Amino acid sequence: MKTPDEWMRDFESKIADAQAKAAAVQQGLANAEGSASSKDGTVTVTVAPTGALTNLRLTAEAMRLSHSQLAAEIMAVARTAQRSAATQVAETFEQVNGAGSESYQLIAEYLPPAEEQDEEELEPRQYGFEDGSDNAEQPPAPPRPEPPRRPAARPDETDDPEFGNGSIFRG
């Protein structure tokens, strides 16, 4: 059986270990960020460890793309940057708690999927404002619902044959 002094030393050791792990996680998260650029360097995206956009840089060459091409390029680069940041966060938890730890497994489970194909092979996704200038076939607009109909007029409740069929204010 442990003496109170031994128990206290074990407890203090566990506290110091937990504090060191917390500091390592905090440092790892502070340094984690994802950054990616398009192949031609016209689009660069930087994201925080949460995946939130922190910087977007477009060159003059990027502005020569159509609005839908530029939107697709930004989204593709952003996905790459988000995966990079998420991987760094997972690596932080792996270093602190090990690859078999519950915290690492939970984070690794939510890593964004890796881009498996080159951008040229991917079918472009549709993002952004479409003004019809692209000759892409647009799906038909859904039919507009009919406006609600007004209820039929009710008969005037003041029209009562016993009282002269009308209001005293008509004259």
MARKE-379043 format. One record per residue (C-alpha): x, y negated, z negated; residue number from 1. Coordinates in nm, 2 decimals, padded with zeros to 4 digits. Example, Ala and Ser with C-alpha at 12.3 -4.5 7.8 and 13.67 -1.06 7.14 Angstrom:
2
((01.23, 00.45, -00.78), 1)
((01.37, 00.11, -00.71), 2)
***
This chain:
171
((00.00, 00.00, 00.00), 1)
((00.13, -00.35, 00.09), 2)
((00.21, -00.60, -00.17), 3)
((00.05, -00.94, -00.14), 4)
((00.39, -01.09, -00.03), 5)
((00.42, -00.82, 00.25), 6)
((00.06, -00.88, 00.36), 7)
((00.12, -01.26, 00.37), 8)
((00.44, -01.21, 00.58), 9)
((00.26, -00.99, 00.83), 10)
((-00.03, -01.24, 00.85), 11)
((00.21, -01.53, 00.90), 12)
((00.39, -01.33, 01.17), 13)
((00.07, -01.27, 01.35), 14)
((-00.02, -01.64, 01.33), 15)
((00.32, -01.74, 01.47), 16)
((00.28, -01.48, 01.76), 17)
((-00.07, -01.61, 01.84), 18)
((00.06, -01.97, 01.84), 19)
((00.35, -01.88, 02.07), 20)
((00.11, -01.71, 02.31), 21)
((-00.13, -02.01, 02.31), 22)
((00.16, -02.24, 02.38), 23)
((00.27, -02.02, 02.67), 24)
((-00.08, -02.01, 02.82), 25)
((-00.12, -02.39, 02.77), 26)
((00.22, -02.45, 02.95), 27)
((00.14, -02.20, 03.23), 28)
((-00.20, -02.37, 03.29), 29)
((-00.05, -02.72, 03.28), 30)
((00.20, -02.61, 03.55), 31)
((-00.04, -02.41, 03.77), 32)
((-00.16, -02.58, 04.08), 33)
((-00.21, -02.46, 04.43), 34)
((-00.10, -02.64, 04.74), 35)
((-00.13, -02.53, 05.10), 36)
((-00.09, -02.68, 05.45), 37)
((-00.22, -02.59, 05.79), 38)
((00.02, -02.42, 06.03), 39)
((00.08, -02.75, 06.22), 40)
((00.11, -02.95, 05.89), 41)
((-00.18, -03.18, 05.98), 42)
((-00.39, -03.09, 05.67), 43)
((-00.25, -03.04, 05.31), 44)
((-00.47, -02.96, 05.01), 45)
((-00.37, -02.95, 04.65), 46)
((-00.60, -02.80, 04.38), 47)
((-00.59, -02.79, 04.00), 48)
((-00.58, -02.45, 03.81), 49)
((-00.96, -02.45, 03.82), 50)
((-00.96, -02.48, 04.20), 51)
((-01.08, -02.84, 04.19), 52)
((-00.95, -03.06, 04.47), 53)
((-00.68, -03.30, 04.34), 54)
((-00.53, -03.42, 04.67), 55)
((-00.61, -03.41, 05.04), 56)
((-00.36, -03.54, 05.30), 57)
((-00.45, -03.57, 05.67), 58)
((-00.21, -03.68, 05.93), 59)
((-00.30, -03.89, 06.23), 60)
((-00.29, -03.57, 06.44), 61)
((-00.56, -03.42, 06.22), 62)
((-00.79, -03.71, 06.33), 63)
((-00.78, -03.59, 06.69), 64)
((-00.98, -03.28, 06.59), 65)
((-01.35, -03.27, 06.62), 66)
((-01.54, -03.32, 06.30), 67)
((-01.64, -02.95, 06.28), 68)
((-01.28, -02.84, 06.36), 69)
((-01.14, -03.07, 06.09), 70)
((-01.39, -02.95, 05.84), 71)
((-01.31, -02.59, 05.91), 72)
((-00.94, -02.65, 05.89), 73)
((-00.98, -02.83, 05.55), 74)
((-01.19, -02.55, 05.41), 75)
((-00.94, -02.28, 05.53), 76)
((-00.64, -02.47, 05.38), 77)
((-00.84, -02.53, 05.05), 78)
((-00.92, -02.16, 05.02), 79)
((-00.54, -02.08, 05.05), 80)
((-00.46, -02.34, 04.79), 81)
((-00.73, -02.21, 04.55), 82)
((-00.60, -01.86, 04.58), 83)
((-00.25, -01.99, 04.50), 84)
((-00.36, -02.17, 04.19), 85)
((-00.58, -01.87, 04.07), 86)
((-00.28, -01.64, 04.12), 87)
((-00.06, -01.86, 03.91), 88)
((-00.32, -01.86, 03.63), 89)
((-00.35, -01.48, 03.64), 90)
((00.03, -01.45, 03.63), 91)
((00.04, -01.67, 03.32), 92)
((-00.20, -01.43, 03.14), 93)
((-00.01, -01.13, 03.27), 94)
((00.32, -01.27, 03.13), 95)
((00.17, -01.35, 02.79), 96)
((-00.06, -01.05, 02.73), 97)
((00.05, -00.79, 02.99), 98)
((-00.12, -00.66, 03.31), 99)
((-00.32, -00.42, 03.11), 100)
((-00.47, -00.68, 02.88), 101)
((-00.84, -00.76, 02.89), 102)
((-00.77, -01.13, 02.95), 103)
((-00.56, -01.06, 03.25), 104)
((-00.80, -00.80, 03.39), 105)
((-01.09, -01.05, 03.36), 106)
((-00.90, -01.33, 03.54), 107)
((-00.76, -01.10, 03.81), 108)
((-01.11, -00.97, 03.88), 109)
((-01.21, -01.32, 04.00), 110)
((-00.92, -01.39, 04.22), 111)
((-01.03, -01.53, 04.56), 112)
((-00.98, -01.28, 04.84), 113)
((-00.67, -01.31, 05.04), 114)
((-00.71, -01.44, 05.40), 115)
((-00.66, -01.11, 05.60), 116)
((-00.66, -01.25, 05.95), 117)
((-00.48, -01.53, 06.12), 118)
((-00.68, -01.85, 06.17), 119)
((-00.71, -01.79, 06.54), 120)
((-00.88, -01.46, 06.48), 121)
((-01.13, -01.60, 06.23), 122)
((-01.46, -01.71, 06.37), 123)
((-01.49, -02.08, 06.27), 124)
((-01.73, -02.15, 05.99), 125)
((-01.97, -02.44, 06.03), 126)
((-01.91, -02.72, 05.78), 127)
((-01.99, -03.08, 05.78), 128)
((-02.23, -03.31, 05.96), 129)
((-02.36, -03.19, 06.30), 130)
((-02.48, -03.47, 06.52), 131)
((-02.53, -03.25, 06.83), 132)
((-02.22, -03.37, 07.01), 133)
((-02.08, -03.02, 07.01), 134)
((-02.25, -02.81, 07.27), 135)
((-02.30, -02.54, 07.01), 136)
((-02.65, -02.39, 07.02), 137)
((-02.85, -02.52, 06.72), 138)
((-03.11, -02.30, 06.56), 139)
((-03.46, -02.44, 06.60), 140)
((-03.58, -02.66, 06.33), 141)
((-03.84, -02.51, 06.10), 142)
((-04.19, -02.63, 06.17), 143)
((-04.30, -02.92, 05.95), 144)
((-04.58, -02.83, 05.71), 145)
((-04.91, -02.99, 05.77), 146)
((-04.98, -03.29, 05.54), 147)
((-05.23, -03.21, 05.26), 148)
((-05.59, -03.28, 05.35), 149)
((-05.79, -03.52, 05.16), 150)
((-06.08, -03.37, 04.97), 151)
((-06.42, -03.43, 05.11), 152)
((-06.59, -03.74, 04.98), 153)
((-06.81, -03.67, 04.69), 154)
((-07.16, -03.81, 04.69), 155)
((-07.20, -04.12, 04.49), 156)
((-07.32, -04.01, 04.15), 157)
((-07.49, -04.34, 04.09), 158)
((-07.73, -04.26, 04.38), 159)
((-08.02, -04.13, 04.18), 160)
((-08.37, -04.16, 04.32), 161)
((-08.53, -04.21, 03.98), 162)
((-08.32, -04.53, 03.93), 163)
((-08.34, -04.70, 04.26), 164)
((-08.07, -04.51, 04.45), 165)
((-07.78, -04.75, 04.38), 166)
((-07.58, -04.97, 04.16), 167)
((-07.71, -05.28, 03.99), 168)
((-07.40, -05.46, 04.12), 169)
((-07.50, -05.42, 04.49), 170)
((-07.71, -05.69, 04.61), 171)
***
